[in-house]
Amino acid sequence: MDNTSANQLQDLQYFGEFGGVNPSISDSSTYTFLSAKTMFDTFEGNTEGCYLYTRHSSPSNLYLGEALVALEGTETANVYASGMGAISSVIMQLCDAGDHIVSSRTIYGGTYAFLKNFVKKFNIDTAFVDITALDIVEQSITSKTKMIYCESVSNPLLEVADIEALAKLAKKHNIPLIVDNTFSPLSIKPAALGADIVIHSLTKFINGTSDSVAGAVCGTTDFCLSLKDVNSGAGMLFGSTLDSLRAASILKNMRTLHIRMQKHSENALFLAQKFEADGFRVAYPGLDSHPGHETIKNQMNPAYGFGGLMTMDVGSLENANAFMELMQTEKLGYLAVSLGFYKTLFSAPGTSTSSEIPMEEQIEMGLSNGLIRFSIGLDNDIERTYQMMTDCLKRLNIKPQTVLV
């Protein structure tokens, strides 16, 4: 069992200016220089350890970046004001007009919209493919392809990418593999499996308190520096800078990530097993019935389980909405998007987080109207949670046989 990442996170220590157990927050937008030459050199990118302007970097952002390096095992990491800030910066840094991208067909709706609609302004085309079908992935690569893009565990269908196989394929064609690891921090380490760049929405599990929006890019020193280049860096020029106060807050929350991920996974596995046994159509990578079960077992750290996300089909959007509203009334969680909160969050992705995907494509990929995505919380008595959810289903007369026909 490899606990390297968790241990490295725990070993990080930064004293505050006055001996505090938390590092002091750099609440400045700009920084002074002792000489004009140092300022010039910093603008030219020829100095290390000098801070220029918070859009470029700050001590607080650097501390959080170092924690992400400990988590993902990359050379360095940049932090951003949102997950989409990180994703868009990476894509635009690597692609020029006329280029091509191979992407998983099931990804976060914002990423899908960016690849499907926004980059078309620059004549950048994307092939959306079943990322679990390696032959189709390879067939989609052209001479203009600049990357393979996927999520470790996809949003919202929870498809599992074989990162090691995809990394070998990417290297064969001399292109980078970009992996969004938002759903599986600690559980999966894409860089160790061969991924070139690892992206996170820090908003989710890593922060864990649903009070900050942030993102991260973990990769080589050269690539992360290129993102911050004052002349051509997408991260620098897009201006998607993470505020120092938020960076400090997320860093504090990362110290409990290992405990939280264990509980999220434990609770999600319990509920997935129970509802599958009841006859409902449940998707969870920890179930033997999941198509990616063996794949995730081969690349995960078992100490942190199969993750905190599960989906369940209740037959129709009407059933889904009624069930979610009743669960919220019964204080089982919140009808809300996002994930990684201490309370369970639930939404119908077809009409929320994946609504950017056209209906015909949702149907083709298996995203049904009755599908509910659950981000399972840190409930202390998960048996009680299961009983209460079951009672809600009974009160609404939602039965497995109405779902499976």
SERO-424598 format. One line per field, with one value per residue (C-alpha): y, x, z. Coordinates in nm, 4 decimals, decimal comma, padded with zeros to 6 digits, always signed. Last residue first. Layout:
BEGIN
yy: [Y/...]
xx: [X/...]
zz: [Z/...]
// end
This chain:
BEGIN
yy: [-00,2170/-00,1612/+00,1521/+00,0643/-00,2758/-00,1065/+00,0730/+00,4396/+00,4577/+00,8115/+00,7139/+00,3974/+00,5882/+00,8273/+00,5318/+00,3804/+00,7062/+00,7068/+00,3452/+00,4102/+00,7162/+00,5183/+00,2510/+00,5296/+00,6311/+00,8866/+01,0545/+01,1999/+01,2791/+01,0902/+01,2950/+01,1496/+01,1765/+01,0978/+00,9333/+00,9379/+01,1298/+00,8838/+00,9526/+00,6409/+00,7869/+00,7942/+00,9408/+01,2279/+01,2820/+01,3171/+01,5554/+01,7929/+01,8177/+02,1571/+02,0147/+01,7999/+01,9716/+02,0435/+01,8929/+01,5704/+01,5757/+01,5160/+01,6442/+01,5231/+01,6508/+01,4467/+01,6528/+01,6879/+01,8402/+01,6688/+01,7434/+02,0128/+02,0649/+02,1047/+01,9362/+01,9119/+01,6323/+01,3786/+01,6570/+01,4997/+01,7961/+01,7474/+01,3807/+01,4762/+01,7211/+01,4665/+01,1928/+01,4194/+01,5458/+01,1972/+01,0522/+01,3270/+01,2922/+00,9269/+00,5745/+00,6058/+00,5545/+00,5674/+00,7285/+00,7085/+00,9468/+00,9271/+00,7393/+00,3790/+00,3320/+00,5441/+00,2690/+00,0691/+00,2956/+00,2759/+00,1599/-00,2094/-00,1830/+00,0979/-00,1226/-00,4231/-00,2245/-00,0364/-00,2177/-00,1842/-00,5079/-00,5929/-00,2708/-00,0328/+00,1741/+00,2805/+00,2799/+00,1733/+00,0342/-00,0459/-00,4048/-00,3851/-00,5477/-00,2579/-00,0172/-00,1817/-00,2220/+00,1383/+00,2649/+00,0823/+00,1723/+00,5406/+00,5425/+00,3846/+00,6049/+00,9313/+00,8073/+00,7215/+01,0419/+01,2494/+01,1006/+01,1434/+01,4980/+01,6199/+01,8281/+01,9490/+02,1721/+02,4004/+02,4373/+02,5235/+02,8153/+02,9503/+02,9397/+03,1145/+03,4019/+03,4205/+03,4666/+03,2219/+03,3826/+03,3197/+03,6166/+03,4737/+03,6168/+03,4472/+03,1070/+03,1195/+03,2017/+03,3851/+03,7103/+03,7075/+03,3355/+03,1762/+02,8837/+02,8290/+02,7952/+02,5117/+02,3379/+02,3674/+02,2627/+01,9498/+01,8855/+01,9633/+02,2130/+02,3331/+02,4759/+02,6932/+02,7852/+02,8113/+02,7569/+02,4054/+02,2575/+01,9746/+02,1680/+01,8645/+01,6960/+01,9661/+02,3269/+02,2139/+02,1350/+01,9342/+01,8819/+01,6343/+01,6773/+01,4163/+01,1030/+00,7955/+00,5900/+00,7747/+01,0994/+00,9715/+00,9102/+00,7491/+00,7120/+01,0142/+01,2491/+01,0612/+01,2710/+01,5771/+01,3770/+01,5530/+01,3764/+01,5251/+01,2756/+01,4488/+01,3754/+01,1820/+00,9269/+00,6286/+00,8473/+00,9033/+00,5324/+00,4462/+00,7096/+00,5737/+00,2244/+00,3543/+00,5760/+00,3055/+00,5514/+00,4596/+00,5596/+00,7256/+00,8400/+01,2013/+01,3029/+01,0511/+00,8709/+00,9438/+01,2206/+01,2427/+01,4457/+01,3055/+01,5850/+01,7804/+01,5971/+01,7550/+01,4423/+01,2586/+01,0532/+00,9195/+00,5664/+00,5543/+00,6397/+00,3930/+00,1140/+00,2113/+00,1732/+00,2957/+00,6593/+00,6253/+00,9146/+01,2878/+01,4088/+01,7765/+02,0430/+02,3632/+02,6219/+02,9045/+02,9963/+02,6199/+02,6421/+02,7722/+02,5200/+02,1530/+02,1795/+02,4550/+02,3089/+01,9644/+02,1136/+02,2934/+01,9772/+01,7655/+01,4740/+01,1784/+01,1640/+01,1376/+01,3721/+01,3603/+01,7116/+01,8698/+02,1751/+02,4340/+02,7365/+02,6484/+02,4102/+02,3359/+02,6606/+02,6878/+02,3453/+02,3979/+02,7431/+02,6249/+02,3400/+02,5467/+02,8332/+02,5722/+02,4285/+02,7746/+03,0664/+02,8879/+02,7033/+02,6014/+02,2761/+02,1376/+01,8316/+01,5911/+01,3483/+01,4095/+01,4856/+01,6162/+01,8351/+01,9540/+02,0562/+02,2488/+02,4331/+02,5320/+02,6833/+02,8622/+03,0119/+03,1607/+03,2928/+03,4636/+03,4003/+03,5661/+03,7335/+03,8128/+04,0428/+04,0028/+03,7577/+03,6484/+03,2910/+03,2102/+03,4708/+03,4754/+03,4994/+03,8193/+04,0089/+03,8752/+03,9903/+04,3424/+04,3561/+04,2231/+04,4951/+04,7680/+04,6685/+04,5858/+04,4757/+04,5186/+04,2976/+04,3437/+04,2219/+04,1731/+03,9693/+03,7101/+03,4782/+03,3647/+02,9938/+02,7991/+02,6756/+03,0359/+03,1301/+03,5027/+03,4983/+03,1743/+02,8456/+02,6119/+02,2380/+01,9710/+01,6258/+01,5507/+01,6074/+01,3901/+01,1144/+01,1239/+01,1152/+00,8323/+00,6081/+00,3280/+00,0000]
xx: [-03,8166/-03,5366/-03,6604/-04,0204/-03,8971/-03,6607/-03,9442/-04,0284/-04,3570/-04,2783/-04,3128/-04,1161/-03,8275/-03,8145/-03,8136/-03,5201/-03,3288/-03,3972/-03,2863/-02,9677/-02,8825/-02,9358/-02,6966/-02,4497/-02,4226/-02,1375/-02,2346/-01,9305/-02,1085/-02,1828/-02,1610/-02,4651/-02,5423/-02,9048/-03,0008/-03,3690/-03,3246/-03,0636/-02,6972/-02,6147/-02,3583/-02,6030/-02,8817/-02,6602/-02,5493/-02,9108/-02,9805/-02,6977/-02,4195/-02,4196/-02,6729/-02,3987/-02,3765/-02,7505/-03,0354/-02,8628/-02,6701/-02,9746/-02,8349/-02,7319/-02,5048/-02,4390/-02,3172/-01,9459/-01,8942/-01,6844/-01,9121/-02,0596/-02,4271/-02,7038/-03,0155/-02,8752/-02,8366/-03,0326/-03,2166/-03,5612/-03,6634/-03,3478/-03,4270/-03,7816/-03,6562/-03,4094/-03,6723/-03,9273/-03,6687/-03,5447/-03,8937/-03,9979/-03,6692/-03,7515/-03,6519/-03,4793/-03,1260/-02,8515/-02,5101/-02,2151/-01,9378/-01,7305/-01,4283/-01,3231/-01,1333/-00,8697/-00,6480/-00,6957/-00,4524/-00,5816/-00,4411/-00,5252/-00,8471/-00,9617/-00,9228/-01,0852/-01,3984/-01,4223/-01,7284/-01,9049/-02,0766/-01,8074/-01,9048/-01,6302/-01,6478/-02,0048/-02,2990/-02,6349/-02,9385/-03,1730/-03,2493/-03,2343/-02,8900/-02,7779/-02,9164/-02,7256/-02,3958/-02,3975/-02,4896/-02,2027/-01,9516/-02,0442/-02,0059/-01,6599/-01,5450/-01,6485/-01,5003/-01,1600/-01,1527/-01,2219/-00,9400/-00,6829/-00,7999/-00,7633/-00,4506/-00,5882/-00,8304/-00,5535/-00,4128/-00,7595/-00,7885/-00,4427/-00,5201/-00,8513/-00,6774/-00,4129/-00,6697/-00,6279/-00,5338/-00,7245/-00,5670/-00,5970/-00,2502/-00,0686/-00,2333/-00,2064/+00,1653/+00,2955/+00,4628/+00,4503/+00,5299/+00,3187/+00,1876/+00,5409/+00,6621/+00,4127/+00,5368/+00,9057/+00,8600/+00,6772/+00,3182/+00,0366/-00,2275/-00,4671/-00,8147/-01,0115/-01,3597/-01,3928/-01,6655/-01,7837/-01,6037/-01,4006/-01,1026/-00,9450/-01,2807/-01,4356/-01,3305/-00,9739/-01,0859/-00,7842/-00,5600/-00,2762/-00,0285/+00,1998/+00,0117/+00,2333/+00,0791/+00,2749/+00,1438/-00,2153/-00,2075/-00,5419/-00,6971/-00,5149/-00,7443/-01,0112/-01,2958/-01,0856/-00,8182/-00,8464/-00,5865/-00,3884/-00,1884/+00,0782/+00,1553/+00,4458/+00,2245/+00,3685/+00,3864/+00,0110/-00,0576/+00,1653/-00,0139/-00,3537/-00,2533/-00,1331/-00,4380/-00,6971/-00,9842/-01,2779/-01,6312/-01,8113/-02,1085/-02,1055/-01,8243/-01,5544/-01,3216/-00,9603/-01,0850/-00,9686/-00,7715/-00,5402/-00,3276/-00,1968/-00,3642/-00,2690/-00,1178/-00,4345/-00,5426/-00,8985/-00,7890/-00,5860/-00,8830/-01,1035/-00,8504/-00,8222/-01,1945/-01,2230/-01,1988/-01,5200/-01,4581/-01,5113/-01,2954/-01,2173/-01,1483/-00,9477/-01,0441/-00,9678/-01,3337/-01,3897/-01,2115/-01,5316/-01,7897/-01,7059/-01,3871/-01,5087/-01,8594/-01,7226/-01,4976/-01,7961/-02,0072/-01,7530/-01,6418/-01,8020/-01,6915/-01,3249/-01,1130/-00,8891/-00,7779/-00,6917/-00,4977/-00,6015/-00,5241/-00,2656/-00,2975/-00,0769/-00,1150/-00,4812/-00,5612/-00,3641/-00,5104/-00,8659/-00,8352/-00,6782/-00,9280/-01,2024/-01,1000/-01,1231/-00,9115/-00,5902/-00,3003/+00,0263/+00,2093/+00,5643/+00,7737/+00,4813/+00,4094/+00,0338/-00,0279/+00,3171/+00,3129/-00,0324/+00,1085/+00,3838/+00,1245/-00,0615/+00,2565/+00,3279/-00,0208/+00,0370/+00,3806/+00,2340/+00,2355/+00,1972/-00,1397/-00,0017/+00,2655/+00,6422/+00,7509/+01,1126/+01,2038/+01,3674/+01,4918/+01,5378/+01,1752/+01,2251/+00,9908/+01,1915/+01,5170/+01,3784/+01,2629/+01,6010/+01,7725/+01,5651/+01,7007/+01,5578/+01,2303/+00,8816/+00,5787/+00,2289/-00,1226/-00,0503/-00,2188/+00,0544/-00,0985/+00,1342/+00,1983/-00,0077/+00,1423/+00,2202/+00,5760/+00,5454/+00,5982/+00,4036/+00,5873/+00,5458/+00,5249/+00,4609/+00,5036/+00,1302/+00,1093/+00,4165/+00,2610/-00,0644/+00,1243/+00,3558/+00,0828/+00,1518/+00,0000]
zz: [-01,7930/-01,5412/-01,3702/-01,2892/-01,1700/-00,9253/-00,7472/-00,7052/-00,5116/-00,3938/-00,0276/-00,1006/-00,2559/+00,0408/+00,2823/+00,0938/+00,1295/+00,5053/+00,5412/+00,3439/+00,5527/+00,8739/+00,7447/+00,6632/+01,0278/+01,0407/+00,7147/+00,5368/+00,2123/-00,1073/-00,4246/-00,5954/-00,9661/-01,0478/-01,3781/-01,4685/-01,7919/-01,9187/-01,9917/-02,1939/-02,4353/-02,7257/-02,5119/-02,3959/-02,7566/-02,8714/-02,5831/-02,6744/-02,4126/-02,2388/-01,9922/-01,8409/-01,5005/-01,4866/-01,6895/-01,7919/-01,4655/-01,2443/-00,9166/-00,5722/-00,2960/+00,0196/+00,3127/+00,3902/+00,0448/-00,2247/-00,5159/-00,7392/-00,8247/-00,5718/-00,4408/-00,0908/+00,1596/+00,3588/+00,5421/+00,4886/+00,2735/+00,0675/+00,0182/-00,0857/-00,3492/-00,4833/-00,5106/-00,6807/-00,9306/-01,0147/-01,0483/-01,2895/-01,4771/-01,5323/-01,4340/-01,0989/-01,2327/-00,9713/-00,9970/-00,7612/-00,6611/-00,3405/-00,4705/-00,5257/-00,2015/-00,0349/+00,1090/-00,2112/-00,4016/-00,7559/-01,0899/-01,1185/-00,9166/-01,1485/-01,4531/-01,2881/-01,2032/-01,5327/-01,6656/-01,3263/-01,2236/-00,9661/-00,7881/-00,6705/-00,9907/-00,9047/-01,1431/-01,0015/-01,1833/-00,8981/-00,7984/-00,4196/-00,4326/-00,6511/-00,3924/-00,1083/-00,2921/-00,4116/-00,0647/+00,1074/-00,1641/-00,1388/+00,2397/+00,2371/-00,0488/+00,1165/+00,4456/+00,2989/+00,0956/+00,4074/+00,6121/+00,3358/+00,2587/+00,6187/+00,5613/+00,2291/+00,4190/+00,5412/+00,1886/+00,0587/+00,3028/+00,2172/-00,1543/-00,0938/+00,0872/-00,1856/-00,4626/-00,7502/-01,0809/-01,4020/-01,5806/-01,9312/-02,0000/-01,7125/-01,7470/-02,1251/-02,1093/-02,4168/-02,3140/-01,9335/-01,9201/-01,6466/-01,8547/-01,9871/-01,6277/-01,5728/-01,8870/-01,8031/-01,4407/-01,5481/-01,4516/-01,2097/-01,3189/-01,0512/-01,0026/-00,7626/-00,6422/-00,2657/-00,0054/-00,0858/+00,2175/+00,0669/-00,0651/-00,2328/-00,2850/-00,5063/-00,5621/-00,6273/-00,9818/-01,0723/-01,3754/-01,4236/-01,7099/-01,8677/-01,7648/-01,7283/-01,4494/-01,1788/-01,3278/-01,3075/-00,9316/-00,8433/-00,4955/-00,3539/-00,5521/-00,7495/-00,8892/-00,9816/-01,1659/-01,5027/-01,7168/-02,0063/-02,2127/-02,4178/-02,7862/-02,9385/-03,1167/-02,9304/-02,6188/-02,6330/-02,6767/-02,3829/-02,1713/-02,2782/-02,1632/-01,8249/-01,7840/-01,8420/-01,8083/-01,5853/-01,6880/-01,3986/-01,6097/-01,4844/-01,5087/-01,5903/-01,3548/-01,4449/-01,6763/-02,0362/-02,2891/-02,5561/-02,6965/-02,9957/-03,2841/-03,6197/-03,7748/-03,6753/-03,3736/-03,3960/-03,4904/-03,1711/-02,9489/-03,1378/-03,0779/-02,7116/-02,6436/-02,2813/-02,3952/-02,5945/-02,8304/-02,8729/-03,1633/-03,1116/-03,3733/-03,3310/-03,5932/-03,3490/-03,2949/-03,2794/-02,9443/-02,7834/-02,9034/-02,8615/-02,6575/-02,4236/-02,4083/-02,3186/-02,0507/-01,8991/-01,9169/-01,7283/-01,9414/-02,1153/-02,4795/-02,3835/-02,5861/-02,8932/-02,9844/-03,3209/-03,4357/-03,6944/-03,4783/-03,2137/-02,9233/-02,6209/-02,4278/-02,5274/-02,3825/-02,0630/-01,9958/-02,0650/-01,8139/-01,5341/-01,5614/-01,5965/-01,2602/-01,1115/-00,9863/-01,0733/-00,9109/-01,0752/-00,9965/-00,9899/-01,0688/-01,0424/-00,7571/-00,7468/-00,3790/-00,2842/-00,5948/-00,4892/-00,1504/-00,3286/-00,5358/-00,2200/-00,0780/-00,4077/-00,4134/-00,0690/-00,1695/-00,4767/-00,8511/-01,1921/-01,1371/-00,7904/-00,9316/-00,9352/-00,6740/-00,6716/-00,5830/-00,9133/-01,1559/-01,5336/-01,6407/-01,8422/-01,6107/-01,3186/-01,4777/-01,5197/-01,1561/-01,0443/-01,2482/-01,0821/-00,7436/-00,4015/-00,5574/-00,4141/-00,4680/-00,6112/-00,5283/-00,1629/+00,1102/+00,1412/+00,3975/+00,6748/+00,6846/+00,9400/+01,2684/+01,3579/+01,4494/+01,3876/+01,0124/+00,9824/+00,9967/+00,7014/+00,7445/+00,4822/+00,6367/+00,6349/+00,2595/+00,2073/+00,4163/+00,2203/-00,1102/-00,0063/+00,1335/-00,1136/+00,0000]
// end
